[in-house]
Amino acid sequence: MGAYILAVDDDPDVLSTLSRVLIREGLEVERASSGEEALRKVMTRRPDMLILDIMMPPGMDGLMLCSRLRHNEQFADLPILFLTARGSVDDVVAGLDVGGDDYVMKPFELPELTARVRALLRRSQHESTLSVLELGALRLDSSTYQASVGDKTVQLTSTEHKLLRYMMEHANQALSPQRLLEAVWDYPPHTGDPDLVRAHIRNLRVKIEALHADESGFIRTIHGVGYMVAL
């Protein structure tokens, strides 16, 4: 049996489609129809990936569940793919802000969905877990997904970690959103949404600035080109 996926949606038809498609891909799929049920299942058995609808009945929606998991170091590196209604830009931004790694719009195309699932699983399986990278005062530990300056530390998500690591490894280079989508999210050339990169860059800046005010300009915007990590 392949990787274990927990799919969370209050629409039984969506859950049925997700299960059928992912099982056909050789993956093990568990279902949950609410945030509360999903949380219980995650705590009982950690999935390899969470597919999470943003809008669910009152109680614990997808945003609340994601935020709660990201505040637990045990789930900092859990790949989370959000499902959201087409055109709900505010939902997408909110989902990325609370720690989502990627998103797919409903109604989704099955090839797109399976491609994003496979990409997130590949990324989580191949990420380095041993080395520490230092650039100036900033230290990035890939064994904990933590960034630190001096004695201050912040927890990064899996995607924030990989994005920051890639940019630190290519310091002083202007990196376009498309290059980052291909390198960090494993999108094919000329695909993906630059807003996905912008949202994660914004979140990284907030976390790094919280470490030290002098690091607020560590990630620079190169207008018309993209982003650069520079001392």
C-alpha positions as CSV (number, residue, x, y, z in Angstrom):
1,M,0.0,0.0,0.0
2,G,1.2,3.5,-0.8
3,A,1.3,6.7,1.2
4,Y,-1.6,7.3,3.7
5,I,-3.8,10.2,2.7
6,L,-6.5,11.7,4.9
7,A,-9.1,13.5,2.8
8,V,-11.4,16.0,4.6
9,D,-14.6,17.4,3.1
10,D,-18.2,17.7,4.2
11,D,-19.4,16.8,0.6
12,P,-19.7,13.0,0.4
13,D,-19.5,13.2,-3.4
14,V,-16.2,15.0,-3.3
15,L,-14.9,12.4,-0.7
16,S,-16.0,9.6,-2.9
17,T,-14.2,11.1,-5.9
18,L,-11.0,11.7,-4.0
19,S,-11.0,8.2,-2.6
20,R,-11.6,6.5,-5.9
21,V,-9.0,8.5,-7.7
22,L,-6.3,8.3,-5.1
23,I,-6.8,4.5,-4.4
24,R,-6.5,4.0,-8.2
25,E,-3.1,5.8,-7.8
26,G,-2.1,3.1,-5.3
27,L,-2.5,5.3,-2.2
28,E,-4.2,4.5,1.1
29,V,-7.1,6.9,1.7
30,E,-9.0,7.6,4.9
31,R,-12.0,10.0,5.0
32,A,-13.3,12.6,7.4
33,S,-16.4,14.8,7.0
34,S,-15.5,17.5,9.6
35,G,-12.6,19.3,11.1
36,E,-13.2,17.6,14.5
37,E,-13.3,14.1,13.0
38,A,-10.1,14.9,11.0
39,L,-8.3,16.1,14.1
40,R,-9.1,12.9,16.0
41,K,-7.9,10.8,13.1
42,V,-4.7,12.8,12.7
43,M,-3.9,12.4,16.4
44,T,-4.6,8.7,16.2
45,R,-2.5,8.0,13.1
46,R,-0.4,10.7,11.4
47,P,-1.1,10.8,7.7
48,D,1.5,11.3,5.0
49,M,-0.6,14.1,3.6
50,L,-3.8,16.0,4.4
51,I,-6.2,17.0,1.7
52,L,-8.4,19.6,3.3
53,D,-11.5,21.5,2.3
54,I,-11.5,25.1,3.5
55,M,-15.2,25.6,3.9
56,M,-16.9,23.2,6.2
57,P,-19.8,23.4,8.7
58,P,-19.6,25.6,11.8
59,G,-17.2,24.2,14.4
60,M,-13.8,23.6,13.0
61,D,-13.3,24.5,9.3
62,G,-10.3,23.8,7.3
63,L,-8.5,27.0,8.2
64,M,-8.9,26.3,11.9
65,L,-7.7,22.7,11.6
66,C,-4.6,23.7,9.6
67,S,-3.8,26.4,12.1
68,R,-4.1,24.1,15.0
69,L,-1.9,21.5,13.4
70,R,0.8,24.0,12.5
71,H,1.0,25.1,16.1
72,N,2.0,21.6,17.0
73,E,5.7,20.9,16.1
74,Q,4.8,17.3,15.4
75,F,2.9,18.4,12.3
76,A,5.1,21.3,11.1
77,D,6.2,19.2,8.1
78,L,2.8,17.5,7.3
79,P,2.0,18.3,3.7
80,I,-1.4,20.0,3.5
81,L,-3.2,20.5,0.2
82,F,-6.3,22.8,0.4
83,L,-9.4,22.4,-1.7
84,T,-11.3,25.7,-2.3
85,A,-14.1,26.9,-4.5
86,R,-13.0,28.4,-7.8
87,G,-12.6,32.1,-7.6
88,S,-12.3,32.3,-3.8
89,V,-9.0,34.2,-3.8
90,D,-9.5,35.3,-0.2
91,D,-9.9,31.7,0.9
92,V,-6.7,30.7,-0.9
93,V,-4.7,33.5,0.8
94,A,-6.1,32.6,4.2
95,G,-5.3,29.0,3.6
96,L,-1.7,29.7,2.7
97,D,-1.4,32.2,5.6
98,V,-2.3,29.5,8.2
99,G,0.2,27.0,6.8
100,G,-1.2,25.3,3.7
101,D,1.4,24.1,1.2
102,D,-0.6,24.2,-2.0
103,Y,-4.2,24.4,-3.2
104,V,-6.5,23.0,-5.9
105,M,-9.6,24.8,-7.0
106,K,-13.0,23.0,-7.1
107,P,-14.3,21.6,-9.4
108,F,-10.9,20.1,-9.9
109,E,-9.5,18.3,-12.9
110,L,-8.4,14.8,-11.8
111,P,-5.0,14.9,-13.5
112,E,-4.2,18.2,-11.8
113,L,-5.2,16.8,-8.4
114,T,-3.2,13.7,-8.7
115,A,-0.2,15.7,-10.0
116,R,-0.3,18.0,-7.0
117,V,-0.6,15.1,-4.6
118,R,2.3,13.3,-6.1
119,A,4.5,16.4,-6.1
120,L,3.8,17.1,-2.4
121,L,4.5,13.5,-1.5
122,R,7.8,13.4,-3.5
123,R,8.9,16.6,-1.9
124,S,8.3,15.5,1.6
125,Q,10.1,12.2,1.0
126,H,13.2,13.8,-0.5
127,E,13.7,16.8,1.7
128,S,17.0,16.9,3.5
129,T,16.8,16.2,7.2
130,L,20.4,16.4,8.2
131,S,22.2,19.6,7.2
132,V,22.2,23.0,8.8
133,L,22.6,26.0,6.5
134,E,23.9,29.4,7.7
135,L,23.8,32.7,5.9
136,G,24.9,35.8,7.9
137,A,23.2,35.6,11.2
138,L,20.4,33.3,10.0
139,R,20.6,29.6,10.7
140,L,18.3,27.0,9.1
141,D,18.1,23.6,10.6
142,S,16.6,21.0,8.2
143,S,16.2,18.4,11.0
144,T,13.7,20.5,12.8
145,Y,12.4,23.0,10.1
146,Q,13.5,25.8,12.4
147,A,15.1,29.1,11.6
148,S,17.1,31.0,14.2
149,V,19.0,34.1,14.8
150,G,21.0,34.0,18.0
151,D,18.8,32.5,20.7
152,K,15.5,33.2,18.9
153,T,13.9,30.5,16.9
154,V,10.8,30.2,14.7
155,Q,9.1,27.1,13.4
156,L,8.6,26.8,9.7
157,T,6.2,24.7,7.7
158,S,7.6,22.2,5.2
159,T,7.0,24.6,2.3
160,E,8.5,27.6,4.1
161,H,11.5,25.5,5.0
162,K,12.1,24.3,1.4
163,L,11.5,27.8,0.0
164,L,13.9,29.5,2.4
165,R,16.5,26.7,2.0
166,Y,16.4,27.0,-1.8
167,M,16.8,30.8,-1.7
168,M,19.6,30.6,0.8
169,E,21.4,28.0,-1.4
170,H,21.0,30.5,-4.3
171,A,21.9,33.6,-2.3
172,N,22.4,36.9,-4.2
173,Q,20.5,35.5,-7.2
174,A,17.2,37.0,-8.4
175,L,14.8,34.1,-8.5
176,S,11.6,34.4,-10.6
177,P,8.3,33.1,-9.2
178,Q,8.2,30.6,-12.0
179,R,11.6,29.2,-11.1
180,L,10.5,28.9,-7.5
181,L,7.3,27.2,-8.4
182,E,9.3,24.6,-10.4
183,A,12.1,24.2,-7.8
184,V,10.0,24.3,-4.5
185,W,6.5,23.1,-5.6
186,D,7.6,20.8,-8.5
187,Y,5.3,22.5,-10.9
188,P,5.9,21.9,-14.6
189,P,7.4,24.8,-16.6
190,H,4.9,27.7,-17.3
191,T,2.3,26.4,-14.8
192,G,1.4,27.4,-11.3
193,D,0.2,30.6,-9.6
194,P,2.7,33.3,-8.7
195,D,0.4,34.3,-5.9
196,L,1.4,31.0,-4.2
197,V,5.0,32.2,-4.1
198,R,4.0,35.7,-2.9
199,A,1.9,34.4,0.0
200,H,4.8,32.1,1.3
201,I,7.4,34.9,0.8
202,R,5.2,37.2,2.9
203,N,4.9,34.6,5.6
204,L,8.6,34.0,5.6
205,R,9.4,37.7,5.9
206,V,7.1,38.0,9.0
207,K,8.8,35.0,10.7
208,I,12.3,36.1,9.9
209,E,11.6,39.7,11.0
210,A,10.3,38.3,14.3
211,L,13.8,36.8,14.8
212,H,15.6,40.0,14.5
213,A,14.6,43.4,13.2
214,D,17.9,43.7,11.2
215,E,16.8,40.7,9.2
216,S,13.6,42.3,7.8
217,G,15.4,43.1,4.5
218,F,16.9,39.6,4.2
219,I,14.4,38.6,1.5
220,R,14.3,41.3,-1.1
221,T,11.8,41.9,-3.9
222,I,13.5,42.5,-7.2
223,H,10.7,44.4,-9.1
224,G,9.9,42.9,-12.5
225,V,12.0,39.8,-11.7
226,G,11.2,38.1,-8.4
227,Y,13.0,37.6,-5.1
228,M,16.5,37.4,-3.7
229,V,18.0,36.4,-0.4
230,A,20.9,38.7,0.2
231,L,23.1,39.8,3.1
